[in-house]
Amino acid sequence: MKIYVVGGAVRDEMLGLPVKDRDYVVVGATPEEMLALGYTPVGRDFPVFLHPDTHEEYALARTERKTAPGYHGFTFHAAPDVTLEQDLQRRDLTINAMARDEDGRLIDPFGGAEDLGEGVLRHVSDAFSEDPVRILRVARFAARFGFSLAPETSALMVQMVNSGEADALVPERVWQELAKGLQEQTPSVMLQMLEDCGALGRVAAPLSALFASGQSTEALMALDAAAQAHGKLDVRFAALLQGLEPEAVEALCARLKAPAACRDLALLAARHGNALADGDGLEAPEVLALLDGSDAWRRPDRFRELCAAVLAGKPGAQKTQQRLQRALDAGLAVDAGAIAHRSGSGEQIRAAVAQARLEAVTTALHGS
């Protein structure tokens, strides 16, 4: 039995990046031998075990065979006679198909080290085309590392889209990969790569429409600016979608089954983005309408995130955000409870609170 560190841990170590998780491949062992050594089985589709002390994952070397469309259509074969090279050959990219043995020696049968040094994403074998998730993963790696795509891999991804393989992707998995990519250093690279191969139109048509309408440059710049400001996922998502119509945002979020926080902030950006972006030119009644419409009184933190999303990368963003923040703080300082005690009906209370907030916002803006 031989044990190897494989995949991302080897890649990241060679790049000088922190290694978060280590995955291991075990060659020459059976499930029974792993159990006898105290490992705990966790894999359902193929034998994966947790180390009795470190709880890291150890997978038996395996091969796989395509049996049906989509990324679930595989059968796996794990046996003591499966070699390390056979196991590595089923992986997506050469930079992820390297291993180190227990002495630290690099095993690199597919040229991953050279591609890593040259910053190239290249598929290991034609088996790449059997799993459509790999299209999304490659685009995500491009956004993370800034690597270029090998011409033959680019051609293969286009072929996969044209053959309908990408249509087998389920929304939950698409969102999972898109969300990871949106949180990379330069997320625009992922979206551009997916658009170039045709996959974006298959999995997120409203996003592809940004490219067709000529709005993609501004949207991608806003997305990258939000990423450079270390914005959270919902802020980045809203920055990207602010140029879409609310109906398109709703359709996309429903299609991807996006989390409610991402959906809600993106909808606010689509509905109020134009007004908010013109925050320096808004008069007090318009600012009050913006604060009312975005539910800023109940959710002030979300309004701040809305500002961060819509103003990402725009000239004068800090000044605009500070102006709107002064208005929000002034409105929040209005004691609605005290006004309610002095007023009569519900409608009178609402009108009195609105008037007090308008006066407070006017005063705050007048001093800017």
HUWOGI-V364939 format. One line per field, one symbol per residue. burial: + if it has 24 or more other C-alpha atoms within 12 Angstrom, else -. Layout:
burial=???
This chain:
burial=-+++++++++++++-------++++++++++--+----+++-----+++++-----++++++++-----++-----++++-+++++++++++++++++++-----++++++++-++---+++++--+++++++++++++++++++++++---++-++++++---+++++-+-+++-+++++++++++++++++++++++++++++++++++----+-+++++++++++--++++++++++++++++-+++-++-++++---++++++++++++-++++++-+++++++++++-+-++--+-+++++++++++++--+--++-++++++++++-+-+---------------+++-+++++++-++---
